């Protein structure tokens, strides 16, 4: 896997990507990078971020893949890589149609003017979280972490045979 990058996201957004409920990450900055991104769940998860789980659009797709514990707030992975996804497209919120008002995808991001939509496809969750320290921005995982990702990919029969030919723009 050449030139793999990583992106740290707070919960619940990291796990929403891992379970394929969220395909668009909105950011205040763009990148020219296209390719595989290791999705890292940050260690910090604030009370305000936890409060999003009261919305069924957030809670239901996560509860289908994780074991929610109403007595414990940290039932989503923290401080770990949890998925691999291919960054396929980058669009300005000023130029492209946005997800429909009220849709889950719209709830999952900040679609204000002058922001960027990072469109992911080919999302593959890791078999188990890989503990790691995150960073800000788009960053490079260690060689050891990349070796784990490559090993994981080699075992996945459903992984795309030629991901370079796949094009995806979600229906908005």
C-alpha positions as CSV (number, residue, x, y, z in Angstrom):
1,X,0.0,0.0,0.0
2,X,1.9,3.0,-1.3
3,X,1.6,6.5,0.2
4,X,-1.0,5.6,2.8
5,X,-2.1,8.5,5.0
6,X,-4.0,8.7,8.3
7,X,-6.7,11.0,9.5
8,X,-7.7,11.3,13.2
9,X,-11.4,12.0,13.8
10,X,-13.3,12.4,17.1
11,X,-16.0,10.0,17.9
12,X,-18.7,9.3,16.8
13,X,-17.6,10.5,13.3
14,X,-14.6,8.0,13.1
15,X,-16.9,5.0,13.8
16,X,-19.6,6.4,11.5
17,X,-17.1,6.1,8.6
18,X,-15.9,2.7,9.8
19,X,-19.5,1.3,9.6
20,X,-20.1,3.0,6.3
21,X,-22.8,5.3,7.6
22,X,-20.8,8.4,6.8
23,X,-19.1,8.7,3.4
24,X,-18.3,12.5,3.5
25,X,-16.0,14.1,6.0
26,X,-16.3,17.9,6.0
27,X,-13.1,19.9,6.8
28,X,-12.1,23.5,6.7
29,X,-9.1,22.6,4.5
30,X,-8.6,20.6,1.2
31,X,-5.8,18.3,0.2
32,X,-4.5,17.1,-3.2
33,X,-4.0,13.6,-1.8
34,X,-6.2,10.8,-3.1
35,X,-5.8,7.3,-2.0
36,X,-6.0,5.1,1.1
37,X,-6.5,6.7,4.4
38,X,-6.3,4.9,7.8
39,X,-9.2,6.2,9.9
40,X,-8.0,6.9,13.5
41,X,-10.4,7.4,16.4
42,X,-9.0,10.2,18.6
43,X,-8.6,9.6,22.3
44,X,-10.7,12.6,23.3
45,X,-14.4,12.2,23.3
46,X,-16.2,15.1,24.9
47,X,-19.6,15.1,26.6
48,X,-20.9,17.3,23.7
49,X,-19.7,14.7,21.2
50,X,-21.3,11.9,23.2
51,X,-24.6,13.8,23.1
52,X,-24.9,13.2,19.4
53,X,-25.7,9.6,20.3
54,X,-29.1,10.7,21.5
55,X,-30.0,11.2,17.8
56,X,-31.1,7.9,16.2
57,X,-29.2,8.9,12.9
58,X,-26.0,8.6,14.9
59,X,-26.8,5.8,17.4
60,X,-28.6,3.2,15.2
61,X,-25.8,2.5,12.7
62,X,-23.2,2.4,15.5
63,X,-25.3,0.2,17.8
64,X,-25.6,-2.3,14.9
65,X,-21.8,-2.8,14.9
66,X,-20.7,-2.0,18.4
67,X,-22.1,-3.0,21.8
68,X,-23.6,0.1,23.4
69,X,-23.5,0.2,27.1
70,X,-25.8,2.8,28.5
71,X,-23.9,2.8,31.8
72,X,-20.6,3.5,30.1
73,X,-20.1,6.5,27.8
74,X,-17.0,5.1,26.0
75,X,-18.4,2.2,24.1
76,X,-16.8,3.3,20.8
77,X,-13.1,2.7,20.2
78,X,-10.7,5.5,21.2
79,X,-7.0,6.1,20.5
80,X,-6.9,3.5,17.7
81,X,-7.1,2.9,14.0
82,X,-10.5,1.4,13.2
83,X,-10.8,1.4,9.4
84,X,-9.2,2.0,6.0
85,X,-11.0,4.1,3.4
86,X,-10.1,5.4,0.0
87,X,-10.3,9.2,-0.4
88,X,-11.7,9.4,-3.9
89,X,-12.9,12.9,-4.3
90,X,-12.6,16.4,-2.8
91,X,-15.3,19.0,-3.4
92,X,-16.0,22.5,-2.1
93,X,-19.3,23.0,-0.3
94,X,-19.6,26.1,-2.6
95,X,-19.5,24.1,-5.8
96,X,-21.3,20.8,-5.5
97,X,-24.8,19.8,-4.4
98,X,-24.9,19.1,-0.7
99,X,-26.6,16.1,0.9
100,X,-30.3,16.6,1.4
101,X,-31.4,18.6,4.4
102,X,-32.4,16.2,7.2
103,X,-30.5,13.3,5.7
104,X,-28.1,11.4,8.0
105,X,-25.1,12.4,5.8
106,X,-26.1,16.1,6.2
107,X,-26.3,15.6,10.0
108,X,-22.9,14.1,10.1
109,X,-21.0,17.1,8.8
110,X,-20.6,20.9,8.7
111,X,-21.7,21.9,5.2
112,X,-21.2,25.7,5.7
113,X,-19.8,27.7,2.8
114,X,-16.1,27.6,2.2
115,X,-15.6,24.1,3.6
116,X,-14.5,20.9,1.8
117,X,-16.2,17.5,1.4
118,X,-13.8,14.6,1.5
119,X,-15.6,11.8,-0.2
120,X,-14.6,8.3,0.9
121,X,-15.3,4.9,-0.7
122,X,-14.2,1.4,-0.3
123,X,-14.4,1.5,3.4
124,X,-13.1,-1.5,5.2
125,X,-13.2,-1.7,9.0
126,X,-10.3,-3.3,10.8
127,X,-10.9,-6.7,12.5
128,X,-10.0,-5.0,15.8
129,X,-8.8,-1.5,16.7
130,X,-5.1,-0.9,16.4
131,X,-4.0,1.3,19.3
132,X,-2.1,4.3,18.1
133,X,-1.4,7.9,19.0
134,X,-3.2,10.3,16.5
135,X,-2.1,13.6,15.0
136,X,-3.7,16.6,13.5
137,X,-4.0,17.0,9.7
138,X,-3.3,14.2,7.2
139,X,-0.3,12.2,8.5
140,X,1.8,9.1,7.8
141,X,1.3,6.0,9.9
142,X,4.5,4.1,11.0
143,X,5.9,1.3,8.9
144,X,4.7,-1.2,11.5
145,X,1.2,0.2,11.4
146,X,1.2,0.0,7.6
147,X,2.4,-3.6,7.8
148,X,-0.7,-4.4,9.9
149,X,-2.9,-2.7,7.4
150,X,-1.4,-4.6,4.5
151,X,-1.8,-7.9,6.4
152,X,-5.4,-7.0,7.1
153,X,-6.1,-6.2,3.4
154,X,-4.5,-9.4,2.2
155,X,-7.0,-11.4,4.3
156,X,-10.1,-9.5,3.1
157,X,-11.8,-11.4,0.2
158,X,-14.3,-8.6,-0.4
159,X,-11.5,-6.0,-0.8
160,X,-11.7,-4.4,-4.4
161,X,-9.3,-6.2,-6.8
162,X,-8.5,-3.0,-8.6
163,X,-9.5,0.0,-6.4
164,X,-7.9,2.4,-8.8
165,X,-10.7,2.0,-11.3
166,X,-13.5,2.5,-8.8
167,X,-15.3,5.9,-8.9
168,X,-17.9,6.9,-6.4
169,X,-19.9,9.9,-5.7
170,X,-22.7,9.2,-3.2
171,X,-26.3,9.9,-4.1
172,X,-27.0,13.2,-2.4
